[in-house]
Amino acid sequence: MGGSCTQRRPAGRRQVLFPFLLPLFYPALCEQIRYSIPEELAKGSVVGNLAKDLGLSVLDVSARKLRVSAEKLLFNVDAESGDLLVKDRIDREQICKERRRCELQLEAVVENPLNIFHVIVVVEDINDHAPQFDKKEIHLEIFESVSSGTRISLDPATDPDINTNSVKDYQLSPNPYFSLMVRVNSDGSKYPELSLEKPLDREKQRSHSLILTALDGGGPPRSATAQIEISVKDTNDNPPVFSKDEYRISISENLPPGSSVLLLTATDQDEGANAEIHYYFRSTAQSTRHMFSLDEKTGMIKNNQSLDFEDIERYTMEVEAKDGGGLSTQCKVIIDILDENDNSPEIIITSLSDEILEGSLPGMVVALFKTRDRDSGGNGEVTCHIGRDVPFKIYSSSNNYYKLVTDGALDREQTLEYSVTITATDRGKPPLSSSTTITLHITDINDNAPVFHQTSYVVHVAENNPPGTSIAQVSASDPDLGPNGHVSYSILASDLEPRALSSYVSVSAQSGVVFAQRAFDHEQLRAFELTLQARDHGSPALSANVSLRVLVGDLNDNAPRVLYPALGPDGSALFDTVPRAAQPGYLVTKVVAVDADSGHNAWLSYHVLQASEPGLFSVGLRTGEVRTARALGDRDAARQRLLVAVRDGGQPPLSATATLLLVFADSLQEALPDLSDHSEPTDPQAELQFYLVVALALISVLFLLAVILAVALHLRHSSSPAAWGCFQPGVCVKSGPVVPPNYSEGTLPYSYNLCVAHTGKTEFNFLRCSDPLHSTQDIVCGDSPGALIPLQSGNDLTSHPETQTPWVQ
């Protein structure tokens, strides 16, 4: 332990100390204490007695505040013993990475006086990591033609440990074809290699599986394995073959740079990589290599620069085709450069039909034209062509004369017109060309039938619809022009009676709107189907049919009809007997009703409207079953009357009633006296209504007689005839809205026409007023009864604001 001043570290933070303090503890800065510990030492383990190594007593540890400092404090000092203890986990591979020497620099500080000592802790490696391969599976491909003794390098395993704990050896699973060789580099690292012991035969064994194991030198040693999969590839025994041994072409000197000159093609009968061919220049002048480029994959030769006939007339090159297995073949390519052509050909149209019927047969002549070129020889020989996207082609009829004919179907609906560009090209080097464009219009024929927008139509119509209402609309389109595209609609067939069809529906020939000619009844006709036809006006006319299904929806227009209990021949209700000892829930009878509607409109419910003894019977809400709700009491009458209402589920609901006469008797003979001797028990509510009506009628008659008598007496004894004037047409007000009084708010459901004149005393007069009134009066008269008209001095009449509305029966 301990050391000399042979190693010195930069002062670091100590540079802030004042210069005059440096002589005080400068000797202490040179002191070094060195410890060596293994990595992964447990926390609290003793590294060494730092106090003893520094020459301090146990008492000095706390008195002089012995402590250590570092960038990352992994150690601390026991204040009692002065031992240097492990404070945190020490992982050599994490702290020192791949450095072979791992040292931790600490500074031990004591006070009184202040001294600093350098402490170095050397961390020794332990075998805490196993070797590891980068890939768990190694895939190799080896040709079966590889000779014995061939070595194949493998990726080595890695181990973060060092020295003897790192990778020490490799092992290979037993195999008759391969053995393992370990190569040692100058730095001591070891690399595994496979050595082929005997030739491979793909036909016998297509693949080999090996296990490579890496071992380190620790105790005990750690290991890692990798799976080696070796695929034996087929031998390349067929070289590529060119279609020609020598290629000779001629190109123009005006060929733009980057143009394709020649495509070389070689074939190989092998498969896979053995058939992948690459192309290379061989024995070719450097000037040729600069002028032309060869695509290694496609074999396409292109010119890199502009060609000049005056410089070089011919280029010669050798091209090698090599497959993936290394076999190759060669061919010779000769490129002749031709002189330029300086006259363009001309196109002269001699005949043209600019309108063509669609549907014309292929081969119909559309235009005639000729070409002319002032050059001679090959530069004056002209060929013509047109674009590939038009249904036309060119035929050469004679020397320099051509025909433009149709070469496919013409459809005006797809293309209205064609712009055909005719290009004439001479055979010069380079060839010159000229072009002209002609426009050809396609005329229409009736070749398209109308097409409905839907394959079928389904409409829903509520019953009781007003006649003449539109219920649906069908629509068809025709891409033709004029009359060929004008569509008319008609009804072709129906599942209705032919004679009754016109009385049910009709269709507009122009718009395709379908009208209902009558009100539909869901109970009579729930659905019907029509076949509608759309027909154009072409010659001959074309048509299309579509089905229209009309579904008549139900409305709640039928009230329920009671089937049971039925009425007797005289219209009276029949009776049913109930045993006197019937217990609660006893089935007495069942009300059966039907409704001609459907759905919710025919969903019936049963309710008790009136009963002689409420609570004695109950009716099933949906079944209509009448059952006893309780046992018959001593005070209950033997004869019972039950009024049942049958209501449907429509909105608003409709209903019907059924009257049940029930007699409690144990036999028919016991029930006959109740049916013959006793009249039907009176209904208290009906009797009360009857008495009220009689009372109201009597009161109304008495009141009417009193009013008539009072008015008659008043008119008889009156000295002023003006009271009769209110009945004259000129006095009563006829203009303006008049609201009669409402007498229905009382108990009298009758309306009266009353004229009352006030002349200073309360009197009622129904006699005519012969003279106008001379004083301020109120008159109730006129064509509209109940209008109160105030009369002011003079002839000024106005409507009184207080009016009443009569009760109308």
C-alpha positions, 0 to 999 in steps of 0.5 A: 500500500502507499506510494511515491510521487511518481504519478501526479494528477491535474489539480482540478478543483484545487486550483482555487486554493490560495497560493500561500496554502500550497506549501502547507499540504503539497507533500500530502498531494503526492501520497498514493495508496493503492487497493485491488478488489474484484468487481461485483463486491457486495455493498459494505465489503471492506476494501482496506483500512484507509486510516491505518494506511494513512498513519491515522489512529482510530480516534483521528478518523472522526477527529480529523473527519476522514472522508473520500471524494470522487466524481462518482462516489462508490466508496465511503469510510467507516467513521469508527474503524477507518475502513474503506467500504464499498458503497454501491455496485461496482461493475468493471464492464460498465465503469471501464468499458473495454479498457484492460486496466480498470482503476478508480481514482479517489481522494482521501481528505483529513482536516486539522491540518488539511491533507489530501491523499490519492487513493487508487482502487484497481477493479479486477475482472471476474467471469460474470459474463458469458460469451455471446454471438451476434446472430443465433442462426448463421446461414451459409451457402456453399457451392458443391464444386468447392474443393476440400480444405476450403475454409469459411470464416465465421463471426466470432463470439464476444465477451465483455470480460477480459484476459482469461475470462474472455472467449478462449475456445470454440467447439463444433458438433460432430459432422463428416463434412466440416471441421472447426479451425480456430485462428488466433490473431496477434492481439490474442483474439480467436476467430472460428473457421469452418474447414471442408473435409470432403467434397459436398454433393448437393444431390445427396444432401442439400443442407447441413446443420451444425452447432458452434459453441464458444467457451470462455476461460473462467471457472467455471467456464461460461458458453454460448451456442449458434446454429449454423445452417449450410445450404449447398448450391448447385454447380454452374455447368452452363456458360452464357450464349449470345444469339450472335457471335458478331453484331453489326449495326449502323447508326446516325451521327445525329443520334442524341446522347443517351440514346439506346444503340443496341440491346445485347441478349445472352441466355443461360440454361442454368437456374438461380444465380447461375443464370444471372448474367452481367455484361462487361467490355473486354479488349475495347479501346479506351475511346470506345469506352468513353463514347458508349456505355454498357448496362451490366444488367440489361446489356443495353448499349447507349452513346454517352456523347454526340457521334461524329462521322468525320471523326470515327466511322466505325466502333468495334468492341468486345462484350463479355457475358458472365453468369453468377457462377463465373462462366462467361462468353464473348461476342463482337459488336461493330457499330457503323456511323452513317452520314446525316439526312437534311431533307424532310418528307412531305405529306399531301392529302388527296381525299378525306372523309371527315365524317364517319358513321359510328359502327363502321366496319374495319377496313373502310377507307377514310383518307388518301394521301401521298408522300414526297421527299426530295432526297434520293436513295435511302434518304428519300425512301419514306415510311408512314405511321400513326399513333397507337391510341387511335382505331386507324391504320395505314396501308401502302397502296402503291409507290408513295400512296397510302390509305388511312382505314379504320382498324377498330370499333368506333363509338361516338358515345366514348369519343366524339372525334379523333385527331389523327397525326400522320408521320412520314419518316425517310430512311436517312441517317438520321431519319427526318420526318414531318407530320400532319394532323387531320380531324375525323368526326364520328356521327351518331347511330342508334346503337345504345338502348335506354338504361334505367338508373335503377335495376328495379324500383320499390315505392311505398304509398299510404292507402286512401291517397288522393287520386292523381297523386304522383307516387314514383318516378322512373328515369332512364338515360340514353347516350345517343344524340337527338331522337336516338337519345330521346326517351319515352315511358310507358306501362308494358305489363302489370299483375293487375287486370288489364282492364283495371290497370288504367283505373289504378295508375298511369305514367307520364311519357315525358317525365316518367312520373307514375300517377295514382288514378284512384285511392288505394285500399290496403285491405283490398290491394296490398301490393302490385307490380308494373313493368315500365318500358323506356323507348327511344325514338331511333330507327329502329327504336331500342327499349329497356324494361324495369319493374316497379313494385308498389306497396300500399301502406295501411292506415287505421281506417277500419274499426274492430268488429266483434265476432263474439258475443253475437247479437240475437235475431231481434238485436238483443244481447245473448246471455251466458251463465256463470256457476254461483260457486265460481272462484276468482279467475274462472273463465266466463266467456271470451270476447272475439274481435277482428280488425281488417287493418294490419300491423299496429292498426290491427293490434286489439286491446280489451277494456271494461267500460261499464259493469253492474258490479265493478270489480266482479269481472276482469277482461284480458287486455290482449286475449279478451277473456272474461274472468271472475275477479272475485267470488259472488257475494250475497249482495251481488245481483244474480244478473250482471251486465258488462260493457266491453270496449275493443280498441285497436292500436292505430293513431287515433285508435278506433273501437267497438263495444260488446255487451255481455249479459251474465247470469249466476246460476248452476243450471239453465233451469235456474237461470230462466226465471231471471231472464223472463221475470226480471227486467234488465237492471237500470243503470244509475248513471243512465238514470242520472243523465236522463233526469238532468236532461228532463230538468234542463228541458223544463227550465228552458221552456219556463225561461222561454215562456217568461221572456216572451210574456215579459216582452209582450207585456212591455210592448203592450203598455209602452207609450213610446213606439221607439222601442219597436224600432230596433227590429227595423233594418235601418236601426240594427247594425249589419256591418262588422264582425258580430259574435253571438253570446255563448249560453253553453256556459250554463246548463241550457244547451240551446241558443236564442235570438234576443233583442233588448231595448233599454229605455230607462226601465228594465223591460224585454220587447220582442215587438218591432220598433217603429220610430228611432230612439231619442235617448242614449240607449243600449240595443241588442239586435241585428242579423247576428244575435247577441250583439250589444250596440250602444246608441248615442245621441243622433244616428251614430251607431257603433259595435259594443266591445263586449260580445259573447259566443253562442253554444252551437248544438 
